[in-house]
Amino acid sequence: MYWGDNSAQIAQIRISRMPSPVQRCSQQTPLRALGWQQTQPRIASSLGDWAAGATRCTIDRRESLIPRITVRAFAELLNLPAYEQVRILHDQKYPRRQPQVFRVPFYQPALHGIREYYRSGNSQTALAVARENAEAVGLEARRAHNLRVIDQFKSSSQARRKLSPFPSRRYSHTIAAVDLRLQFDLVAHEGETRRYILYNLRNVGIHAETARVAIEIAHWVLSQEGLRVPVGTLEFVDITADRVHTATRVRQRTLRQMQDNAAIIETLWPNI
């Protein structure tokens, strides 16, 4: 974790303004700061005070009792202090709650169109159909963003690639009681090489370091699940910036950050 000189003070101020969480267990689960409590005692203390709310609670069957985090979200969390991780973790714990319920299948029409485009041998008809499907989306924001992605893809260098897709399976591996989930947006052959592709479809480009970390974590998950592939075959494609992010190796620094941050997530999760 990277902490600025004033992180502890900022954390205390922001955490003090957080509302008390609604407990989701029959008795209070204390917030334990584990290893990072020793290096950031004031932040740990503030989080503990914030989490020490009501002992009674109600059970929400939709919540995940075990921390389950997507590889993308985990990569974004690695360089954030604990108090900034709470918002992302909340969306991961309650993916179908308002207002983030739309995020789960948000770009599905555009992604389906991209896969069909490659599957059809780069047929423009596939993109035209994808546009029709996107225009039929009821939520205005979701409709507009899917149309944007399709148009950006059409004019990007990605539209010139020759990829042969096949089904992408889901992977999952546990690190320090945190279940990391991974599914590539596209798995395809490009010539003789099998590519494992994640897409950034947001209207803001992804930071190069975040993309690289996501690739490193994804490669680690694959290796832990027994799939040995060159890290260079994993890509994080930024449609907005028309840029392909890759990595040449998995850095030990990233692996250490994963272990440290998984301990923080394990601590925060019961109180979110």
N, C-alpha and C positions, 0 to 999 in steps of 0.2 A: 504494500500500500504506500502511496505517496501522500504525505501530509505536509501542508504549508505551515509556516511558523505560527500563524494565528489560527490554525484549524481548531484547536481545543476551545478557544474563546468563542469562535463562530459557532461551533457545535453546541456549546452550552446555551447560547442565545437562541439558536433556531429550535433546538430540541425543547427548550422551556416553553416555546410557543405551540408545540404540537398538542393536539387534543389527546386525552387519555385513550388508549386503545380499548376496544371491547374484547374482553377475554373470551377465548373459544375453548375453554376446558373447565372441568368442574372445580379445579383449584388453581391458584395463581402459579404460573411457571416463572421462577425468578430469572432475570436477565443476567447471564453469566458472560463475562467479557473474555474469558479464555486468555490466550496468549497476548492479544492486543491490549488487554486491560493494563498490563504492566507498562506498556510504552505510551499509552494514552489514558491515564487514570481519570483525567477530568471528563473526557468524552464518555468513558465507560460509566462513570458515576452519573453523568447527566442522563444517559440512556436508561440506566437502572432506575433513576428517579421517575423518568417519564413512563417506564413500563410498570411501575409499582402501582397499578390502578386497582380497579375492583377485582375481588376474588370470585364473584359470581359471574356466570357467563351463559351464553346460549350457543348451541351447536349449530354451525352452518355446514350442512353436508357438502356444499360445493367447494369448501376450502380444502387445500392440500395440507395435511398434517405433517408430511415429510417435505422438506424444501425441494421443490422441483423447478429447475431453472433452465431456460433454453441457453444454448451456447452463445447465441447473439447477445442476450441480456447479460450473461455472465461476463462476456468480454467488455461490455460497457461499464460494468460495475467495478472492474479491477482497479481503476485509478480514481475511484470516487471515495471520499470519506464516508464513514458509516451513516451519518445523518442524511446524506444525499442518496444513499442506497435505498432508503425506506420506500420512496415513491415507486421505484422500479420493482422492488420486491413485492409491494402491494399488488401491482398489476399482474405479476407472475403468480401470486397466491390466489387471486380472485380474477381469473382471465375473462369470466363471463358476466361480471358485474358492470353496471353502468358507472362511468361513461365509457370504459374501455372495452365493452363487449364487442364493439365493431372491429377491434384490432385483430381478433383471432383470424377471420377469413378476409381481412380488408382488401388485400391485393389478389385474391384468388382468381378473379376474371382475367386480369392481366397475365398472371403467371400461367394460367391454363392456355392462354393464347400464345405465349412464348413457346411453351412446350409443343403445342400443336404446329406452330410455325416450323420448328425444327423437324418434327416428326413427318411433316408433309413435304420435306425437301425444300424448305424456304419459300413456301407458297404465300403470296400476298393475300390470297383468299382467306387463309387462316387468320391473318391479322384483321381482315375486314369482318370476319365472323366474331372475333374477339371484341372488336369495337361495338358491334351490334349488341353483344351480350353485356358489355359495360354500360351502354346507353340505357339498358333495361333495369339497371340497379336502382333501387328506390331511394336510398340515402344519397342526397345531393353531393356531399363531400366525398363519399366513397366513389360515386360515379365519376366525378371530375378527376380524382386522382388516378383511377384506373385508366381513363382515357389519356391522361397525361403520360402515364407509363408506357402505354402501347405506342403512342406517337414518338416518345423519346427513343424507345427501342427500335422502331422502324427506321429512324434517321441515324442511329448509332452504328459503331463498328461491329457491334454484336450481331446485327442483322446479316452481316456478310460471312459469319462463321458457318461451317458445315458440321452440325452436331447431330448425332443419332441417339435420341433419348431412350432410356428404359426405366422401369419403376425404381423409385428411391425408397429404401426401407428406413425405418426409424431406429435410432441407436440411443442407448442410455447407459450411463456409468456413474457410479457413486464416488464422490470424493469428500471425505470428512462429513459424512451423513447428508451431503447435498447431492441430489440426483440431477446430473447434467443430461439434458435431452438434446438430440441432434437429428435433424432431417434436412438434407440438402434440397434446395429448390429445384435443382436439375442435376441428374447424373446422366452422362452421355459419352459416347465415343466420339473423339475427334481424330480421324484417321485411325491409328493403332493405339491411341492413348485414351484411357478412361478419365474423364474429368468429373470432379465433384464441385459443384458450383452453388454458392450462396449469392443472393442478389440483395443489393440495397435499392429499394424502390421508393424510398422517401424522397420528398422534394428538396431535401438538403443532403449534400454529399457526406459520405462517411469519412471520418478521420482515418488517415493511413495507418496509424498505430493501432486503432481499434480494430480495423479490418485485419491487420496482421495477427493480432492477439486472437481474434475469432478463428482464424485459420489454424493457429497453433493449438488452441483448445480443441477444435474439431478433429485435428489429426491425432491428438492425445486420446480422445474418446474412441476413435477408430482403432488405434493401436491397442487400447485396453480391452476392446471387444474382439481382438484377434484379427483385425483386418490390417494387413501390412501394405501400405501404399506410399509412394513417394510424396513427401509434403508438397512438392512442386506441382502435383496434379490437383491440388485444392485451390480454388479461386474464390475471391469475393468480388463480384462484379458490381460496380457502381453505375447504374443506368443513368442517373442524373448527371454525373461528371463524365460519363463514357470512359471509364477507367477500370482496368483489371488489377486488383491487388493480389499479390502472391507472397509466398515466403520460401526461403531456401532451407530453413531449419527451425526446430522448436527450441527456443532459448530457455536455459535453466532459470533465468529470471522470471519468465512467465509461469513456469511450473511452481516456483516458490510463491508467487503472488496468488496462484490458484489455491494452494493449500491455506495460505493466510486468510484469504477472503472467504473461503468456504467455512472457516471457523467463525468468522463474523456473521455470515448468513445463518449458520446454525443457531447462533445466539439470538439474532434479531427475530427470526421467523415466528416463534411461538407468540410474540407480542405484537405482531402486525395485524 
